[in-house]
């Protein structure tokens, strides 16, 4: 059942109701996006304390892989069982995993807890985005999506700054403890704000087979890519098996989706040109954002004399400009009623800025 069929129309909620819901969703987005990047400047300290330099990359990769796998599944569960209960469950899972990360005695335990945390983080982001579509009219959606995008961007680019301060003056474990107060506030506000959202009364079967195939395919693919990024040859024995699993699982997923009444991801969506192009642009933008907020501060600590706090300070311009761009873009979209030119401008400006950054010296304060 589609979300449009089960959710209240925008007219059934007052502006105060919508604002309350958006505030709750922004906190959920803040929580999920923050942990994508907050650990980046703390990684060297984690490796030193837990004696696990070989697993260091998986502290970030494990979270991102789990989040990527969980995101479409949470979206479908929200359609079937209601956004409120699914979002609350994701927040609780995220908080439990955050405590496990903070208490981790070894690097393997930390990686496992980060994977669990990513499963919760995928629900925070996907359910929040879907809820906006449920409660806001298409004309006003750009304005409210600007707030959501702004919260996501603020969390993503300010994560390294906050992580650097916490690591330098407290401990790297505080990059996880900080989630608990934020998460409890997000849980209370979102549950109260979303209480007026209708819950689907017609239950349909969950495509468990599709969910399993998608999880297996995406996990194998992302694991192979991550291993290659760490220097492993593309076609070593393990990667070969991962590639085979990817091809078989995703092919079976496509076959299953065409024959299932309620697939996890309706493939018909990708026949819509706008959806396909938007997903492609979002993929490229996310790659650029992760590169800037995770890899840049890590490299700064490795090739220069700056510490965690110094690397974090270098990201302050990015922390200010990204949410500003999201806010301006959302406002222009609402005023003009179109997104094509705004999206195109952003797709051209971002790689240009990264290219200029690549030409600058890592020791320069103006890069």
C-alpha positions as CSV (number, residue, x, y, z in Angstrom):
1,X,0.0,0.0,0.0
2,X,1.4,3.4,-0.9
3,X,2.0,6.0,1.7
4,X,-0.4,8.3,0.0
5,X,-3.2,5.9,0.6
6,X,-2.6,5.5,4.3
7,X,-1.3,8.8,5.4
8,X,-3.3,11.9,6.2
9,X,-3.6,14.5,3.5
10,X,-1.7,17.8,4.1
11,X,-5.1,19.5,4.7
12,X,-5.8,17.2,7.7
13,X,-2.9,18.6,9.7
14,X,-2.5,22.2,10.8
15,X,0.6,24.2,10.2
16,X,1.6,23.8,13.8
17,X,1.2,20.0,13.5
18,X,3.4,20.0,10.4
19,X,6.1,22.2,12.1
20,X,6.1,19.9,15.1
21,X,6.6,16.9,12.9
22,X,9.3,18.5,10.9
23,X,11.2,19.4,14.1
24,X,11.0,15.8,15.2
25,X,12.2,14.6,11.8
26,X,15.1,17.1,11.8
27,X,16.3,15.7,15.1
28,X,16.1,12.1,13.8
29,X,18.0,13.2,10.6
30,X,20.6,15.0,12.8
31,X,21.1,11.8,14.8
32,X,21.5,9.5,11.8
33,X,23.7,11.8,9.7
34,X,25.9,12.8,12.6
35,X,27.4,9.4,13.0
36,X,28.4,9.1,9.4
37,X,31.2,11.5,9.9
38,X,31.7,12.3,13.6
39,X,34.1,9.4,14.0
40,X,36.4,10.5,11.1
41,X,38.8,12.6,13.2
42,X,38.7,10.1,16.1
43,X,39.8,7.1,14.0
44,X,43.6,7.4,14.8
45,X,42.9,7.6,18.5
46,X,40.5,4.6,18.3
47,X,43.1,2.5,16.5
48,X,45.7,3.4,19.1
49,X,43.5,2.6,22.1
50,X,42.0,-0.6,20.8
51,X,45.0,-1.9,18.9
52,X,43.1,-2.5,15.7
53,X,44.6,-0.5,12.9
54,X,43.8,-3.3,10.3
55,X,40.0,-2.9,11.0
56,X,40.1,0.9,11.2
57,X,38.3,1.5,7.8
58,X,35.4,-0.7,8.8
59,X,34.5,1.7,11.6
60,X,33.2,4.0,8.9
61,X,32.5,1.4,6.1
62,X,30.5,-0.9,8.4
63,X,28.1,1.9,9.4
64,X,27.6,3.1,5.8
65,X,27.1,-0.4,4.4
66,X,24.5,-1.3,7.0
67,X,22.7,2.0,6.5
68,X,22.6,1.6,2.7
69,X,21.1,-1.9,3.1
70,X,18.6,-0.9,5.7
71,X,17.3,2.3,4.1
72,X,14.9,0.8,1.4
73,X,13.6,-1.8,3.9
74,X,12.7,0.8,6.5
75,X,10.9,2.8,3.8
76,X,8.7,-0.2,2.9
77,X,8.0,-1.1,6.6
78,X,6.9,2.5,7.1
79,X,4.4,2.1,4.3
80,X,3.0,-1.0,5.9
81,X,3.0,-0.3,9.6
82,X,3.1,3.4,9.9
83,X,6.0,5.9,10.1
84,X,5.8,6.6,13.9
85,X,6.4,3.0,15.1
86,X,9.1,2.4,12.6
87,X,11.0,5.6,13.3
88,X,10.8,5.0,17.1
89,X,12.2,1.5,16.6
90,X,15.1,2.8,14.6
91,X,15.9,5.4,17.2
92,X,15.9,2.8,20.0
93,X,18.1,0.5,18.0
94,X,20.5,3.4,17.2
95,X,20.8,4.4,20.9
96,X,21.5,0.8,22.1
97,X,24.2,0.4,19.4
98,X,25.7,3.8,20.4
99,X,26.1,2.7,24.0
100,X,27.7,-0.5,22.7
101,X,30.2,1.5,20.6
102,X,31.1,3.7,23.5
103,X,31.8,0.7,25.7
104,X,33.6,-1.4,23.1
105,X,36.7,-3.1,24.6
106,X,38.2,-4.2,21.2
107,X,38.1,-3.1,17.6
108,X,36.0,-6.1,16.4
109,X,33.4,-5.3,19.0
110,X,33.4,-1.7,17.9
111,X,33.0,-2.6,14.2
112,X,30.1,-4.9,15.1
113,X,28.4,-2.2,17.1
114,X,28.8,0.2,14.3
115,X,27.1,-2.1,11.9
116,X,24.2,-2.4,14.3
117,X,24.2,1.4,14.6
118,X,24.0,1.7,10.8
119,X,20.9,-0.5,10.7
120,X,19.3,2.0,13.0
121,X,20.7,5.0,11.2
122,X,19.2,3.9,7.9
123,X,15.7,4.0,9.4
124,X,16.2,7.5,10.8
125,X,17.0,9.0,7.4
126,X,14.6,7.1,5.2
127,X,11.5,7.3,7.4
128,X,12.1,11.1,8.0
129,X,12.2,11.7,4.2
130,X,9.1,9.6,3.5
131,X,7.1,11.3,6.3
132,X,7.7,14.7,4.6
133,X,6.1,13.4,1.5
134,X,3.1,12.1,3.5
135,X,2.2,15.4,5.3
136,X,3.3,18.2,2.9
137,X,1.8,19.2,-0.4
138,X,4.0,18.9,-3.5
139,X,4.2,22.7,-3.9
140,X,5.5,23.3,-0.4
141,X,7.6,20.2,-0.2
142,X,10.7,22.0,-1.4
143,X,10.6,24.4,1.5
144,X,10.3,21.7,4.1
145,X,12.8,19.4,2.4
146,X,15.2,22.3,2.7
147,X,14.9,22.1,6.5
148,X,15.4,18.3,6.4
149,X,18.3,18.6,3.9
150,X,19.8,21.4,6.0
151,X,19.7,19.2,9.1
152,X,21.3,16.4,7.2
153,X,24.0,18.6,5.9
154,X,24.7,20.3,9.2
155,X,25.1,17.0,10.9
156,X,27.3,15.5,8.1
157,X,29.7,18.4,7.9
158,X,29.8,19.4,11.6
159,X,30.3,15.8,12.7
160,X,34.1,16.0,12.2
161,X,34.2,19.4,14.0
162,X,32.3,18.0,17.0
163,X,34.2,14.7,16.9
164,X,37.5,16.6,17.0
165,X,36.6,18.7,20.0
166,X,35.2,15.7,21.9
167,X,38.3,13.5,21.1
168,X,40.8,16.2,22.0
169,X,39.2,17.4,25.3
170,X,37.3,14.3,26.5
171,X,37.7,10.9,24.8
172,X,36.8,9.3,21.5
173,X,34.1,7.4,23.3
174,X,32.2,10.6,23.7
175,X,31.5,10.7,20.0
176,X,29.1,7.9,20.8
177,X,27.9,9.0,24.2
178,X,26.8,12.3,22.7
179,X,24.1,10.4,20.8
180,X,22.2,9.4,23.9
181,X,20.8,12.8,25.0
182,X,20.2,13.8,21.4
183,X,18.5,10.5,20.7
184,X,16.2,10.6,23.7
185,X,15.1,14.1,22.8
186,X,14.5,13.0,19.2
187,X,12.5,10.0,20.4
188,X,10.3,12.0,22.7
189,X,9.6,14.8,20.3
190,X,9.1,12.6,17.2
191,X,6.7,10.3,18.9
192,X,4.6,13.1,20.3
193,X,4.6,15.1,17.0
194,X,3.8,12.1,14.8
195,X,0.9,10.9,17.0
196,X,-1.6,12.3,14.6
197,X,-0.3,10.4,11.6
198,X,-2.7,7.7,10.6
199,X,-1.6,4.1,10.9
200,X,-2.4,1.7,8.0
201,X,-5.3,-0.5,8.8
202,X,-4.8,-2.9,5.9
203,X,-1.8,-5.1,6.4
204,X,-0.1,-6.7,3.4
205,X,2.6,-9.3,3.3
206,X,6.2,-8.1,3.6
207,X,8.5,-9.2,0.8
208,X,10.9,-11.0,3.0
209,X,12.5,-12.8,0.1
210,X,13.1,-9.5,-1.7
211,X,14.5,-7.9,1.5
212,X,16.9,-10.8,2.0
213,X,18.1,-10.8,-1.6
214,X,18.6,-7.0,-1.6
215,X,20.5,-7.2,1.7
216,X,22.8,-10.0,0.4
217,X,23.4,-8.3,-2.9
218,X,24.2,-4.8,-1.6
219,X,26.2,-6.2,1.3
220,X,28.4,-8.3,-0.9
221,X,28.9,-5.5,-3.4
222,X,29.8,-2.9,-0.8
223,X,32.1,-5.3,1.0
224,X,34.0,-6.0,-2.3
225,X,34.3,-2.2,-3.1
226,X,35.5,-1.5,0.5
227,X,38.1,-4.2,0.3
228,X,39.3,-2.9,-3.1
229,X,39.6,0.6,-1.5
230,X,41.9,-0.9,1.1
231,X,44.2,-2.2,-1.5
232,X,42.9,-5.7,-2.2
233,X,42.9,-6.8,-5.9
234,X,39.5,-6.8,-7.6
235,X,39.6,-10.5,-8.3
236,X,41.2,-12.1,-5.4
237,X,39.5,-15.2,-4.1
238,X,37.2,-13.4,-1.6
239,X,36.3,-10.6,-3.9
240,X,35.5,-13.0,-6.7
241,X,33.0,-14.8,-4.5
242,X,31.5,-11.5,-3.3
243,X,31.0,-10.4,-6.9
244,X,29.3,-13.7,-7.8
245,X,27.0,-13.3,-4.8
246,X,26.2,-9.7,-5.8
247,X,25.3,-10.7,-9.4
248,X,23.2,-13.7,-8.3
249,X,21.4,-11.9,-5.5
250,X,20.6,-8.7,-7.4
251,X,19.4,-10.6,-10.4
252,X,17.2,-12.8,-8.2
253,X,16.0,-9.6,-6.5
254,X,14.9,-8.1,-9.9
255,X,13.2,-11.3,-10.9
256,X,11.3,-11.4,-7.5
257,X,10.3,-7.8,-7.6
258,X,8.6,-8.2,-11.0
259,X,6.5,-11.0,-9.6
260,X,5.6,-9.7,-6.1
261,X,2.6,-7.6,-5.3
262,X,4.4,-5.5,-2.7
263,X,8.1,-5.4,-3.6
264,X,10.6,-3.8,-1.3
265,X,11.6,-1.4,-4.1
266,X,9.0,-1.0,-6.9
267,X,11.2,-1.2,-10.0
268,X,8.5,0.8,-12.0
269,X,9.8,3.9,-10.2
270,X,12.9,3.8,-12.3
271,X,10.9,4.1,-15.4
272,X,10.3,7.7,-14.3
273,X,13.2,9.7,-15.7
274,X,13.1,12.3,-12.9
275,X,13.5,9.6,-10.2
276,X,16.4,7.9,-12.0
277,X,18.3,11.1,-12.5
278,X,17.7,12.3,-9.0
279,X,18.9,9.0,-7.5
280,X,22.1,9.2,-9.7
281,X,22.8,12.8,-8.6
282,X,22.2,12.0,-5.0
283,X,24.6,9.1,-5.3
284,X,27.3,11.3,-6.7
285,X,26.6,14.1,-4.1
286,X,26.9,11.6,-1.3
287,X,30.2,10.2,-2.5
288,X,31.6,13.8,-2.6
289,X,30.2,14.6,0.9
290,X,31.7,11.5,2.4
291,X,35.1,12.2,0.8
292,X,35.2,15.7,2.1
293,X,34.0,15.0,5.7
294,X,35.7,11.6,6.3
295,X,38.8,11.3,4.2
296,X,40.0,14.9,4.3
297,X,40.3,15.3,8.1
298,X,41.8,11.8,8.3
299,X,44.4,12.6,5.7
300,X,45.2,16.0,7.4
301,X,46.1,14.2,10.6
302,X,48.3,11.7,8.7
303,X,50.3,14.1,6.4
304,X,50.4,17.3,8.6
305,X,51.0,18.1,12.2
306,X,47.4,19.1,13.0
307,X,45.6,17.1,15.6
308,X,41.9,16.1,15.8
309,X,40.8,19.6,16.7
310,X,42.9,21.3,14.0
311,X,41.6,19.0,11.3
312,X,38.0,19.7,12.5
313,X,38.5,23.5,12.3
314,X,39.5,23.2,8.7
315,X,36.0,21.9,8.0
316,X,34.1,24.9,9.5
317,X,33.7,26.7,6.1
318,X,32.1,23.5,4.7
319,X,29.9,23.2,7.8
320,X,28.5,26.7,7.1
321,X,28.2,26.6,3.4
322,X,26.4,23.2,2.9
323,X,23.3,24.0,5.0
324,X,23.2,27.5,3.5
325,X,23.2,26.0,0.0
326,X,20.4,23.5,1.0
327,X,18.3,26.3,2.5
328,X,18.7,28.6,-0.6
329,X,18.0,25.7,-2.9
330,X,14.8,24.7,-1.1
331,X,13.6,28.3,-1.1
332,X,14.2,28.8,-4.8
333,X,12.5,25.5,-5.5
334,X,9.4,26.6,-3.7
335,X,9.4,30.1,-5.4
336,X,10.1,28.9,-8.9
337,X,8.2,25.6,-8.8
338,X,11.1,23.8,-10.5
339,X,14.3,22.0,-9.4
340,X,16.1,21.2,-12.6
341,X,18.3,24.3,-12.9
342,X,19.0,24.4,-9.1
343,X,20.1,20.8,-9.2
344,X,22.2,21.3,-12.3
345,X,24.0,24.3,-10.7
346,X,24.8,22.3,-7.6
347,X,26.1,19.3,-9.7
348,X,28.5,21.7,-11.4
349,X,29.7,23.7,-8.5
350,X,30.5,20.8,-6.1
351,X,33.1,19.0,-8.3
352,X,34.6,22.4,-9.3
353,X,35.2,23.1,-5.6
354,X,36.7,19.6,-5.0
355,X,39.0,20.1,-8.0
356,X,40.3,23.4,-6.6
357,X,40.8,21.8,-3.3
358,X,42.9,19.0,-4.9
359,X,45.2,21.7,-6.2
360,X,45.8,23.3,-2.9
361,X,48.4,22.5,-0.3
362,X,47.2,20.5,2.8
363,X,49.1,22.9,5.0
364,X,47.3,26.0,3.5
365,X,44.7,27.7,5.8
366,X,42.9,28.9,2.7
367,X,42.3,25.6,1.0
